[in-house]
Amino acid sequence: MMFKATPGHLCARAVVGARLVATLYRVSDAPLPGIFEGSQNLAIGVDIGGTKIAAGIVDGEGRVRAHVRSATPATEPDALETEVVRLVRELSSEPLPVGVAAAGFIDAAQSEVMYAPNIAWRNVPLRAHLETRLGRTVTIDNDANAAGWAEYRFGAGRGVTDMTMITIGTGVGGAAIVNGRLLRGGFGAAAELGHVRLVPEGELCGCGQRGCLEQYGSGRALMRALNRIADTDRPDSRLSEVRSRDGELNAENVTPLMLEGDPGAAEALAEIGRALGAGCASIAAVLDPERF
């Protein structure tokens, strides 16, 4: 197994990059003819996460030619669609195909967001809405599926047939490649690895269950742990001091503390790591990937 941030993964997570691979396949996972035959053929990828939207123009080699980003209006589905349309048009006025990687449960036809734990999507026909507003071909998929397929095609998954990927951001997502094919399941929602039960009767998750891995191994879980430690005002940590100074803990003011080896920040990070390790061990026992 390999736990490694590769260039392909960083591209997919940071600026949607290779997540544009959502335009490479339909339900069959087969390439769309003519779109990516050579590096000069371009498409637009849009990554809709719980806190940000990232969009980019990507070529057939997975290289990002341009990118933009904005905050996600997570509680307003109509405003979210409007923001996606704005970003796509900002990137190009050409009718390039659009691939959307969305943080939610996507149906087997890759047309509707059935549910999203961190965004107010409930049975939204997202593909039809965007195609109508953009006048372009749009393909949608779960964001972790798109990132996993991108890694399989362009990054750490090259050369293997079975690969599992965990994505960590606002929540926790997952993707599984089994015998060279993306695992979708009977209803299109397979490999929702962030919603594997880790702690019986644990923290309430946005999916409605309690104790999901997402509640112990995500960015939100990390901030919760950091704030809990800051509440103790432990003398060997600056977490409480920084929160009082800035009004809150966030990625910008916590990252320097982690790099400095602040004991409180290190404890929170270790807590998240233990949860992810336990979850990944259980997932690996089921899927037996060549590469994780």
ABEGO torsion letter per residue (X at the ends): XBBBBBAAAAAAAAAGEAAAAAAABBAAGBBBBGAABEAABBBBBBBBBAABBBBBBBBAAGBBABBBBBBBBAABAAAAAAAAAAAAAAABABBBBBBBBBBBBBBAAGABBABBAABBBBGBBAAAAAAAAAGBBBBBBBAAAAAAAAAAAABAABGBABBBBBBBBABBBBBBBBGGBBBAEAAGABGBAAABBABBGBBBBAAGBBGBAAAAABAAAAAAAAAAAAAAGBAABAAAAAAAAAGBBBAAAAAAAAAAGBAAAAAAAAAAAAAAAAAAAAAAAAAGBABX
